Amino acid sequence: MRHDDICLYLGPADRSELQVLLTNRNTPRKLVWRAGIVLATADGCGTFEIMRRANTSKPTVWRWQARYLDEGIDGLRRDTETRARHRFERRVEGGRRGSRRCPGKPASR
């Protein structure tokens, strides 16, 4: 699958907000990484340069570029639900581990 390099223009407000995310030491690492991908795209870096800077794959770069174009900075902040997370939640909803009691013994707390 071939993607042409994306030409992205950031307005001053979005650029400053992304810069704040990059420089704030309390920002989660994954959000810093996503903001870096968008800023590098806006600065005119190609996909391979962004891959090198972020140490990630092409599909990951494309995913975050597309998410920013579709949803803006709020899209970078949001994590999507994964199938694995849904499977885990369904398994946990069925019962808690270690909550079974032996017959005839009272529950201790």
Beta strands, then each sheet from edge to edge (+ up, - down):
end
